[in-house]
Amino acid sequence: MNRNLLAQVNLEEAYKISPGGKSVASVYGTPADLINVILPNIFVLVGVVLLIYIFIAGFRMVSQPGNKGATDSARKSLTYAVTGFLLLFASYWIMQIVEFYTGVSILGR
């Protein structure tokens, strides 16, 4: 593979938002601008997935109370979901602290 060929790819022109549209680099000046758009949406998506996961684990726990293996599996899933929620909550507040001390808007507000 020719390394010089890889070095000559113009990433600004290679990634378009839509066919025949603007390049990503012309819409988002820096990678931080793109991350500022994506990050709040990731928080919402992960929150919805965690809520669904908690409901499913709770339903599995309630629907098979006599089956010890299923109850333990559901309890483990619920523990993982709550741990994931705590990590999401902590990461959100870490972002808030970083925004406060640096003065840079990360979550788009």
Secondary structure, DSSP 8 states (H G I E B T S, - for coil): --HHHHHT--HHHH-BSSTTS-BHHHHSSSHHHHHHHHHHHHHHHHHHHHHHHHHHHHHHHHH-TT-HHHHHHHHHHHHHHHHHHHHHHHHHHHHHHHHHHH---SS--
